[in-house]
Each structure stands twice: as structure tokens, then as C-alpha cells.
Amino acid sequence: MSPTVTRDVVLPLLLVGAIGYSLVANNYHLFLLTMVCLTVLVGVGLNILLGLCGQVSFGHVGFYALGAYVIAILTTGPGWSFWAALPLAALLTAGVGAVLGAIALRVSGPYLAMVTIAFAFIVEYGAIEWRGLTGGANGIANIPQPTLFGLVLQERGIAIVTIVVAGAALWGYRRLSDSAWGLAMRAVRDAEVAAGSLGFNALTVRVLAFTLSAVLAGIAGALFAPLTTFIAPSSFTLFQSILFVLVVMVGGSERVYGPVLGALIVVVLPELLSGYAEYRVLLFGVLFLVVLWIAPGGVAGLLARAIDGIGSGGTATVKVRHEDGEGAPIAFAELLAADAGSAGLRVDTLGIAFGGLRAVDGLTFEALPGQVTSLIGPNGAGKTTALNLIGGFYRPDTGRVTLGARELAGSAPHTVARAGIGRTYQTSQLFGQISVLDNLLIAMCRGRLGSPIATLAHDRVRVARARALLDFVGYRGADNIAAAALAHIDRRLVEIARALAAAPSVLLLDEPAAGLGHADTERLGVLLRRIAQSGIAVLLIEHDMGLVMSISDRVVVLDAGRPIASGTPEAVRREPAVIAAYLGSGKFDVQARAPGWTATRDTLLGVSVLEAGYGATRVLRGVSLEVNSGEFVAVLGANGAGKSTLMNALAGALRPIGGQVLFIGRDVARASAHALARAGLVLVPEGRQVFPEMSVIDNLRLGAFARGDADAAQIDAMLARFPLIARRRHQRAGLL
């Protein structure tokens, strides 16, 4: 039986089983069943927020309480029917959820948790203090039970209604999860920056998820009020909110039936262990830790892996991509040319300053359709900053960015993306937890979500186009595997395909050849020329001068944020300023280094037949070297040769597969990175690996902290050695 058929069968079976049991259960078991279904309802809402969007709320008991109080107040006071009050409860929780989400979701992590905890306390203590409306601590009693077709729905009737509503919520979650809405939530969760460059407003997506989760919690509270016929603030404590989160974490976040399993455990287990009620908090704490340890994906994830293992005979299987055989193959170059607009990108006197540093100053150029325009320069010249200005991630101090007749300078990233500018990144920004195919399908939406229950994978036209794109860029792997499992070259290809899936007029590429070998770089060059020939304007940042000079129509050179040359590759190559600042003359006047170390040359670092890699890809094979006291040892090699992998393996950031690493006579091949750093083997990683929100001086202090013996004099000596950062010691490191 296929997974799809299995999923189609499970929900009806659960509903039939639950309704059947409700017809024969005694009052106690009936109440437990109803509470499980109410908890499932809240859990589904939190699964949207936590599972799909990656945001944690400890305040959903507040929405649960709001729903309950709306029903209680309107049915006991004005005498409204339950069915008339229910939509108002949903609307109120939706409105409060949207407002709270718009405020709270500007922060994330522990800050978001604190804001939602504060909301839960506000609702609880508001209910206590607003005695005239809520009855204060005494609560509201004698809440009437709903009627349907003239019949009063007592406990059994409310149970059946709750089962049906919970089932509808599970069905809706499954459809939402497979729709553009669900994929957009996952995209924002996995790589918010990349989601913005595909046209998605991250805040809007998160607020949408928060609002949906609030509505489901409110509906659950609305059903809770007539079930118990009495509510009070003591029914809606912060501990209850923590249990709601526990339902998702224990059951399995992002799993359709995770809330069902979590609700069964959280609601039923305390009843089974009622003799140990005083240890309830301890019990749930231990349960949470055990689940995180044994099954980080929750019970549902553990069961899914077990079933997959049984179905595949213990061997994981990956489906290789294949053609559907429906319709003629897509001539994608023609399709791409039809999607690409005729508008070119123009940048006029663009500039931005961080603190006192002009990162980009007076940048002017055009990227025309059908051409490759390359932006080159030394590290720190401002190339990536220029792309961030064009892409909307920075707001320029001066200058203009226009696409055709449209002014884009200062626009948000999602606005820039929707205008027709696509982007790839220096470090891959794929949505790692969704499939390769889904990465492209969500890009095709360009920020427009459509129906929340329309499954993108069922859109055969889009699926065919996505697969044609993968063929076009040269990706030959499976398209149903998670993007996080891809090898480096495949990540580059899929990221380019995803950018093209948004049908851009202009494609920005930030060092796409980084980490690629010579053959892969040559294939990349052919691909970029094909993209340009289809009518797209390609703007390339790259350090591989062989690639740049072979495929570019025009080259712009930056140095210290300022343009120093612009023209054809042949003209730029001969510019004296470019030769001096970046390309070099190709002539070396090298003298032997004067001996600087006269003591004994003991071996500090010894590497013997080291092997390392990523997954099934073996990058290092049989590497051996020695570094003695006072020596400066250089490791050279082409892009993709394994230089960074070697450094990571030596520093403990990547565990070697084989071989030996001796540091001061001790084997450290299995040591952790922090232990090696404290021992004195320190890695300076590639890229901008500073703590951006901290000042320069605090970065230095943090680096010295682990030593335990660093003092102010040593930090002052370090600043004296690097006078440039000494002048910016109080500046945020992220603005360097």
C-alpha cells in the first residue's frame, strides 16, 4: 500500500473508531476522549506554528481561554446560542492572534516565547480582575450546552462534535502542509533570507501561521466551555499552555498525526498514574527529556521510521527522478526566454555606509538582458553588499536601482523578487527540510500562495516545468530527497534551478563556483551562458577569473567599495588599476623568508593518512603533513580540492573518517572543536564568522574568555597589532 493511500485511510478509520467508541463509552471515558480531541485541536494549531513555521508559543492557553469565555459570556448573559457565539469566538481569537503575531513575530526564539508567556498571564489575570464580565476567580457556572435540531447536545453529543471538528482540523492540516501555504511556512523556517528573495514576506507568512493556530485554540476553548459547564481562570494556567506545546513535541512536530499521539500521552497518561498526581510536573519533564533523547522527531517520527524500515526490509530507498511520460518534453530554453522580461537592471551611484565605513560608494553599471555582467574585486571590496543593496536586504544611502522603469532602491526583498530579480547565495540557502522538487515548486509561486488546500505536487504542469528546470541545469539526482542531503555541486545546481523557477528577468549569482572543481566550473560556465542566451540578465560575483573572463560580456571592478574599472573582459584585464588592486601582474619577486625561529623545531601538529568527507562523499584521502614550532605551512589547491575540509577536520569541526591527528603528541582526531580550541588548536574559518551584534572589543574578549588567563594587557596588545580594528573597537562587528 502506497504512503498516499495509507494517509487517505488512516483519518477515516480514526474518526469511525473514535465516534464508535463515544457511543458506548461511560461518562468518565467519554470525558477523557473529548479532552483528547480538544487537545488534538490545539495541537494541530501549534503544529502549524511550531512544525511548519518553526516558531514556539507558550501563550496559546490565552486563545483557549478567550474562546471559552466568549461562549460562556454570550450564552449565559445575552442568551446567544452556542452556534451563533462560535463564529464570534473564532473571529475574536483570529483578530487577537493576528495583532499579537504581528507584534511578537518580529522577534524569535526565547524572545518570542517570553512575549507569548506574557500574553498568557495577561489573559489569566485579566479574567481574574474583570469580575463584572468574567466572574473573577469564581468563574462562570451553568454554561448551557448547545442544541442541534432542537436536541440538547449533552456530553456524548459534544464529544461527537469535537471528534468531527478535530478530524476536520487534521484533514485541513494535511492539505495545508502540502499546499503553497505550507511550503512557504517551511521555506521561511528553513531559510528566511532565501524565502524573501523568492517573493515571500516572512512576517506575513508567520503571522498567517500564528493566526490559524490561534483560531484552532479558540475553537477548542469554545467547545471546552459547554463540555464542563463551568470555567474559571484556574482552568487556563501557564502549565496548561506548556502541556499544549508538549503535545506537539512528544507526538512529533510537522507530522500530521503527531498531535493525536501527543494528546493521547499528555491527557491519558496522568489518568493512568493518578496515584502519583503530586509528581505530575516531574513526570512530564522526564517524559519530554526522554522523547528528545530517544526520538527527537517525536513518537510519530519514530513510528514512521520503523514502518519505513519494515517496508523497505531495513534498507532506505530513494526514488530516482523519472519522466512522467505525459506530453512532449519541455524545450526549456524557449520557455525560459518567454518568461524572461526585456527589462535590464540599472544601478546609478549606489552607496551605503556602515558606521564610518563606505562599504559601497558611487557604484554605477547596467546588467542587460542576454548578457553576463560580472562584479569582481578583492575580498571586502563590497561585492556582496552591492548584491544585498540590489536585492533589498540593505537600504542604500545614495543612488538608484531600476528594473526597466520600476524604481527598486529601498524596497523590501520580497518586493524586489516579485519585480523579477532572482538570487543565489555565497553559502547555499536551499530549504533543507523539504524535497528538491518542492524547493522549485514553491519558487514558482513568487510569493503568491493561492488556495490553502491546493496541493502543489498535483499540479502536473508545474511539476513538469520543475523537472525540466532540473534537467536544464544538469541536476541528475532524485528530486524527492531532502535538499539538505545534497552534495555541494548538486546544491549549487538546485539553487540556480530554484532561482530560475521564479522566472526572473535578472539573476544575481554570488560566487556560484566556490568549492567546485575545474570540470564542474567549466560546466557551470556553459550553464550561465545558456541562461543569458535565453534573455535573462545575469549579474555574477566570482573570484575564479578564468570563469569570469570566459563568459562575461562586461566586467565591473570594485576596490574598497568604489568602482575602479568597467568594460569588456579584454579591456578590464589590461587596466593598470585592476592589475594593481586585484588581478596582479603575474610576476613574482619572491625572497626566502629570513629565519625567525632559532629554538628547536618540535612537531606541534602531525597529520598521517587523514581521510574525511561529507556523507558518502570522500573529500580527503591519505593526507599527511607536519607543522613544527615556528613554521608557517601553506596548503594550496584548486577550488574543491579539500582545503577547507582539511582545516575543519583538524579543528574538530568535522570528524575524520580515518587517519591520525597528533597535537603536541596527543591524538585529537576524535576531539571536539571547543576542546581543541581550549588546548590551543584554533580555526579561523572562511567567511565573516564574527558575532555581528557584539562590538569588536567584545568579540576579542569572548575569544579570550575560554583561555581563562587572558587579561586587558593581552587584548590591548592584540589591538596594537591590528590598528585598523583598534580604531573600530566599539563598532558592531557585523558592520565591519
N, C-alpha and C positions, 0 to 999 in steps of 0.2 A: 504494500500500500504506500503510495507516494506521500511525502510530507504535507502537500496541499490537501489531499483527500483526508488525511488524518486530522488536520486542523479543522476541516469542514465538519467532521463527525463529532469531535470532542465536545464542542459547545452545546449542540442539541442534546447529546447524552447527559451532560451535566445539568442542563435545565430540566429535562424529563425526570432525571433521578432526584433532583432537589425538590421539584414540585410534588412528585410521588411521595417522597419522604414526609413532606409537610402535611400531607393529607392523613397520615397515620401516626405522626409523632405526638408524644404527650406534650403538655404545655411547657415543661422545662426544656426539652429538646427543641421544641418549636421556637422558643425564645432564643436559644443558642444559634439555631440555624439562621434566624433573621438577623441576629447581630453579626454573624459571619458574613452575610450578604451585604449588610450596611458597611462593614469594614472593607469588603471587596470593592464596593463602590468608591469609598475614599481612596483605597489603594490604587485603583485604576487611574484616578485623577493624579495622584502623586507619581504614578508610573509614567504619565505623560511628562510631568515636570522633571522628575529625577532620572527616569530611564531614558527618555528620548532627548531631553534638553540638558541633562547633567546639572540641574540646579536643585539645591536642598532647601526645603521649607519645614521648619518646626512650628509653624503657626497655623496649620490647616485645621486644627481644632477650633480656631476662631470662626472659620467659614461654616464648619459643622454646627457650631453654636448659633450663628446668625440664621441659618436655615431653620433650626429648631425653634428659635424664638419668634421668627416671623410667623410660623404656623401656629404656635401657641398663643401669641398675642391676638392674631386676627381671628382665630376660631373661637377663642374664649371671650374676647371683647366684642368687636362688631358683629360677631356671629357669622363670619365668612365660612363657606365650605372649604374643605381641605383642597379640593381640586382648583378652586379659584385662588387660594393663597399660595399654592405650589409654584405657579409661574412667577409670582412676585418674589418668592424666596430665591428662585433661580436667578432672576434679574438683579436682585439686590447683591447677592454674592458675586455675580459676574461683574457688576459695577465696582464693588469694593475691591474685588480681585484685580481688575484692570488698573485701578488707581494705585493700589499697593504695589502691583507688579511694576508699573511704570516708574515708581519711586525706588523700590527695593532692588530691582534687577539692574540698576546702574552699577551695583557692586555685586560681588560673587563670593563664594566660599564662606568662611566664618562670618564675614560682614553681613551677607545675606541671611545666614542663619540667625544672627543677632536681631536683625530688623524684624524677621518673621516671629521670633520669640516675643519681641516687644508687642507685636500685633496681638498675639495670643493673650498676653497679660492685659492689654487694653480692653479686649472683648470680655475677658473673665471679670475684671474688676469694674468695668462699665456696667455689666449685668448686676453686680452686687450693689453698686451705688445708685443706679437708676431705678429706685424702688417702685416709683409710681407706674412704670411701664413693665418692668420685668419681675416685680415682686421681690427684688433684692435677693438676699441669701436664702429666703424662704422659697423662692422659685414660683412656678406656675403649676397649679394642680388641675385635675379634672379636664384635661385636654380631650376634646371629643374625637372619637375615631371616625375615619372617613366613611362615607356611604357611596355605594355604586349601584345604580339602577334601583334605588330605594332600599337596598340591603346594607346594613351596617357591617363594615369590614372589621371584624374582631381580629384577634391575634393571628388566626390562620389565614384570613384574607389579606392582612397586612404582610404576612410572610410571603404569600404568593406574589403580591405586587412587588415586593422587594426583590424576590428572586428574578422576576421578569426584568426589572429595571437594571439589576446587576448584570444579567445576561446581555441586555442591550448595550450596557457600558463596555463589556468585554468585546462584543462584536464591533462596536464603534472604535475601540482602541486598536483592534486588529486592522480595520480598514484605514484608520488614521495613520498607523505605523507604516503601512505600505504606500501611502499617498505622498504627494509632493510636500504636504504639510509635515508629515513625519520625517521624511528625508531632510527637509530644511532644518528641522529641530536637531537631528543628528549632525548635520553639517555644521551648524553653529556650535554644537557641543564639541565636535572633534577639532575644528579649525575655524575659529571665528573670523580671523583675518581673511582666509580664503573664501569663506561664505560671503563676506562683504564684497569681495572682488567678483562674485558671480551674481550680484544684484540683490542679495538678501540683507535686510536691515535686522541685525542681530537682536536689537532691543525689541522690535516689533514681534519677531518670532518668539522670543522668550515671554513677552507679555501675553501673547496669544496662548502659549502653553500654561502659563500661570492662571489665566482667566478660566480656561477649560477645567483645570484641576480644581479651582475654587468652586465652580458651578457644581461639579460632581460631589464635592464635600458638602456643599449647601443642600443638595437634594437628599443626600444621606441623612443629614441632620433633620430635614423636613419630615422624613419617614420615621426617624427615631422618636420625635415628639409624640405622635399618636400611639406608637407602639408601647411606650412606657406610661403615657397619660400624665406624666409629671416630669418637669425639667427644672434644674437649678444650676447655678454656677459651678457647683461641685461636680457636675457631670462633664464639665468641659475644661479639665485641668491641663497643664503643660505635659504631664506624664502621658495623658491620652494622646497628645499630639506626637510624642516620641514613639508611642506604640504604632501609630499610623505609619511613620517612617520605617519602623522596624518591619512592618508587614511587607513593604517593598524590598527592603534589603535582604530579609531572610527568604522571602519567596523567590526573589530573582528579578532585579530591575531590568526593564526593557522586554522581559518575557511576557507574552500575552496572559498566561495563566499563573504567573508569579504571584499576583495579589491573592488569588484563590488559595494557593498553598500557604502563603504568609498569613492570611486571615485565619485559616484553619488552625495553624500553630499558635498564633497570638491569642485567639479567642478561646479555643478549646483546651489548650494545654493547661492554663491556670485552673480550669474547672476540674481537670483530671488530678491536679495536685493541690486541691483546695485545702488540704490539711496543712499545707506549708505556705499559707497566704502571706505570713509575715516576711517570707523570703522572696516575694514576687519580683521586686526590683532587682535583687541579686540574680534571680533565675533568668530574667530577660537579658541582663548584662552578660552573663556567662553564655547564654544561647547566641547572642549576637557575635561574641568573640569566636565561638566555636564555628559558626557558619562562615565568618570571614576567613578563618584559618583553613577549614576543610573545603568549603565551596564558595569562593569569592563571588561567583555568579549566582548565588542563591540556590535553594533546593531545586527550583525549576531548571536552572542551568545544569546542575548535577545530574538530574534525571535525563535531560536532553542528551548530554554526553554519553550517558550509559546506554540509552536507546540507540544512538548513532553507532556506538561501538558494537552493540549486538547485531544491528542491521548490516554492518559492514564487515562482520567477522573479526572485529578488533582492529581493522585497518582503515584508516581515514581515507576517503576518496575525494577527489577533486574532478569536477566535470570540465573537460576541455571544451573551449568555445567552438561552436559549430554553426554553420549557416542553417537558417530555418527552412530554406528551400522554397520560400514563398516569394514570388515576384522576381524580377530581374535584379542582379546585383546593382548596387548604387554606384554610379560614377561620381565619387565623392568630390573630386577636384571641381567638377562642374557645379555640384550642389554648394560647395564652399564659395565658389565665385559668385553664385547667385545670392547667397546670404550676405556676403561682404559688401558694405556700402562703398560709395565712391568718395566719401569724406576722408580727408587727410587730417593728421594731427599737427597742430602748430603750437609751438611754445615760444613766448616772447618775453625776454628779460626776466625770466623766472628767478626768484630768490627767496631764501629763508635763512634766519639766524637762530642758533640755539645759544642762549646766553650771549656772550660776546663774540661767538664764532660764526662767521658766514659760511654755512655748510654748502649752499648753492648761491651763486651771485651772477646775475646777468646772463643766464642760460637762454639761448635762442637757437631754434632749429625747426625743421619740418620733417615729419615722417609721412611719406607719400604712399598711396595705395600701390601695390605691386612692387614695392622696394623694401630692401633690408637696410635700415639705418642703425648703425652701431654707435654706442656710447661707451668710450673707453677712457682709461686713466688709471693711475696708481691707486692702491688701497687708500681709502679715506678721502678720495677726490670728490665724493658727493654723488656718485652714480646712482646708488640705491635710493639715496634721499631724493634725487630727481624723479625716480620712478614713483616714490611714495607721494610726491607732490602732484604728479600727473594723475595717479590713481585715487587721490582724495584722502589718503591717510594722514597727510600733513596739509595745513592751510598755509599757502605762500604769503610772505610779507609783501612781495612785489611781483609784478608780471601777470601774464595771462596764459591760460591753457584753453585752446579752442579745438573742437572737433567739427569740421565743417563750419557752420555758422553758430554753433552752440558753445557758449562760454561754460567751462567746467571748473575753473580755478576756485578752490574753496568748497566745492561740492562734496557731499558725503561719498564714501567708496561705493555704496550700493547705487547711488545716482549715476556715478561715473560708469559703473559696469553696465547699467541699463542703457546708457547712451551709446555703448558699443565698444568699450575698451576692456580687453581681456588681459589676464596676468598670470604668470607663473613666478615662482619664488626661488631665491637663492638656496634656501633649505626647503625641501619638499613639504607642501601643505595639502596633501591629499586628506580626504576624510577617511581616516584609517579603519574605523569600525564598521563601515559599510562596504559593499562589494565594489569592484571595479566598474561594473555596469551601472550601478546606482550612482557612482560619482559623476558619470556622464549624464544620466537621466535627470538628476537634479540640476545640473548646469544648464540643461536645455530650457528650464523654466524661467531663467533670467529674473528670478525674484518674484515671479507671478505664480501663486500657489494653486489656483484653481479650486476644484472640489476637494473637500477633506476626506471623501470616501472613494475617490477615483484612484485605482492602483496604477502607478506608472508602468510597472512591469507588464501590464496587459495592453499597453499602447504599442502595437506592433510596428507602427511607423517610426516611433521614437526609438524603440529597441533596435530596429534595423539600421537606423541612422547612427546610433551609438556604436554598433558593431562595425559599421563601415568606417567610422572615425578611428576606431582602434586599429583596423587594418591599414588605414591611411598613414598613421604614424609609425606603423611597423611593430605594434604590440602583438605577440603571438601566444600569449598565455591564456589561462582561464579567466573568464570575466565574472565568475560567481564567487571568487575568493575575496577575502577582506583586503583592502588596499594596503593595510599595514604589513601584510605578508610578502609584499613585492620586493624583488631585488632592486638595487639602486637604478640601473638603466631602465627597468620597467616603470619605476616610479616617475622618472623623468618623462617617459613617453606618454604615460597615462595622464600626467598633469598637463602636458601640452594638448592631448586629446580633449581633456575636460575643458580647458580654456577655449578650444575651438568649438566645443559643443554649444557654447553660449552665442555662437555666430557673431564674433566681434568684427568691427571694422579695423581696429588697431589691436595688435597683440604685443604686450610687453613681456620680455623674457629676461630674467635676472640670473645670469651665469648658468644656463642650462647644461653646459658641457662640464661643469665642475664634477670631478670624480669619475669622469668617463675615460676609457682607454682610447687609443688612437683610432681603431676601427669604428668604435661607437661614435666618436666625434665626427668622423667623416660621414657616417650615415645621418647624423643629426644635421650636418650642414646641408645635405641633399634635401632633407625634410623641410628645413627652414626656407630654402629656395622654392620648393614646391608650394609652400604656404603663401609666400609672397606672390608667386606667379598666379595664384588663384584670385588675387585682387585685394589681399589684406595688407595693410601697412604693418611691417614688423619692426619693432624697436628692441634692439639686442644690447644687453650688457654682457661683456665677456672678456676674460683675461687670455684666452687662447688666441694669440694673434694670427696663427695660421688659419683658424676658422674665420675670424673676423675679416681678414684681408681677402679671403677666397670667396665669401658670399655677400659682402656688403656692397651696396650701391653708394652709400655715403657714410662717412665716419665723423663723429664729433668727439673731440678730446677734452676732458676736464682735468684740471690740476688745482688742488686746494679750493674746489668749489667753483672755479672760474673756467669758462671755455677758452682754450688756447689755440685751437685749430678746428677747421671744419672743411670737408671736401671729399673727393674720391679717395679710395684707399691708396692709390699711387701718389696722389698729391700729399696726403697726410703723412705717409711714410717718409717723405723727404723733408718735412718741416723740421728745422733745427730745434724749435721749442719742444716739439713732441719727442724728438730723439733725446734731448737733454732730460726731459721730465719723466719719460715713460719707456720708450722703445729701446733706447740705448744705441750706441754706435756699432755694437758687435765686436768692438776691440777691447781687450782686457789688458790692463797694466797691473799685473799681479806680482807681489813680492812675498817672499816667505815671511811668515809671522815670526817676530822676534820671540825667543823663548821667554815665557812669563812665569814658568814654574820650575823651580830648581830642586824641590824636595823629591822624595821617592814617588814613583808613579804607580801607586796601588790601584788595583782594579776595583772601581766602585760599582759598576754595573756590568754584568756579564749575561749575554743572551746566547742560548745554544739551541739550534734547530727549532726555533719557535714556529708554531702553527696557530693561526687564528682565522676567524671568519664570522659570517652572519648567517645563521640557519644552516642551510645546505651548501651555501657558497663559501668555499675555502679561498681566503684572500692572501694569507701569508703561508708560505711553505719553506721550511728549513732555513729561517733567518737566524744568522748568528752575528754578533758584534760584541765589542768591548768598549767601555768608556772608562778611562783611567783618570786619576786625580790630575786636575789642571788641564785636561784636554777639552777641546771643542770639536765634537764629532758631527758632521753633516750627513743627513740621509737624503739622497736625491732620487728622483724618479718621475716618470710621466704621470699625468692625471690618471687616477685609478690604479696606480702601481701598488698601493697599500701603505703609503707613508703615515697617513692619519690612523689607519688601523693599527699599525705598529705602535704608535705613541699611546693610543688608547689601551692596547694590551699591556704595555709596560707600566702604565699608570694605574691599572686596576679598573679602568672604566669598561673594559671588555675582557672577559675571562678567556685565556688561551685554550685552544683545543689540545695542544701538545707542546712539548719542549720545556725548557728551563729558563727562569729569570732569576738571577742572583743579584741581590742588592746588599753590598757590604758583607758578602759571604753568606747571606741568608736567602733561601729560596722563597720568593714572594710571588710566584706565578698565580697562586690562588688567593692572595691577599686582597682586601677591599681597597677601594680608591682612597677613602678617608684615612685608613691605617697607613697606607704608603705615603700620603701627603704629610702626615704627622711624623713619619720616620725620615722624611727629607727627600722623597722622590715625588716631584711636583710637576704637574702637567699644565702648560699654558695652552688652552685649546684654541682651535681656529675660530674665527668669527668674533662677534662682540660679546664675549662672555663676562660681562660685569653685572653688578647688581644695580639696575638702572635707576631705581628710586632712591638709592642712597648716595650720599656725597662721595667725592673721590677719596677724601681722607678717611671716611668710614669704611670704604672698600678696603683700604690698606689696613686699617685696624682689624677688620674682620679676617683678612688674610693672615695677620699676625696672631690672632687670638688662639688658634689651635696649637701654636707653639708653647704657649704658657709662660714664656720667659721674655717676650718682646717688650721693649719699653719705648718711651717717647723719643729717646735719642736715636734709636734704630729707625723709626719711622721718619724722623727729620733727615737722617742720612739718606734714606730712600728718595725723599723729595728732592734733596740736593742732587742726587744722581740723575733725576728726571725733572729738570727745571720746567718743562712745558706743563706737566700735570701739577707741579707745585704752584703755578700761577692760578690754577683752577681747582685748588684743593677743596673749596667749599661748593663747587658746582655739582649738580646731579650728574652722576656718571653716565646716565643714559643720554645726556645731551652733548657728550664729547664728540 
